[in-house]
């Protein structure tokens, strides 16, 4: 698996969730006039795509979330063109990042174990 943040460091699920939540807030408030806005869209998309591809068929995910994760990963796979508008990039991030956040919430929750009788 390719490291998510370079130097072989892969953040925990809670750290990834925090990063994506912060990026989503910045993207919603951004207007695309600064290079940092575009960098946040690009990096959060890469992080979400890697996460969704890796955990798409995880047994803890409910069926509805698995379908939403598949649609989000397909949306990210069909990358936006280079010269796209800020509104298109922002709309894609606002569609995809909440799905990745829900996947991380499920994965970060303690696994349910069957009760012993």
Secondary structure by P-SEA (a helix, b strand, c coil): ccccccccccccaaaaaaaaaaaaaaaaacccccaaaaaaaaaaaaaaaaaaaaccccccccaaaaaaaaaaaaaaaacccccccaaaaaaaaaacaaaaaaaaaaaaccccccccc
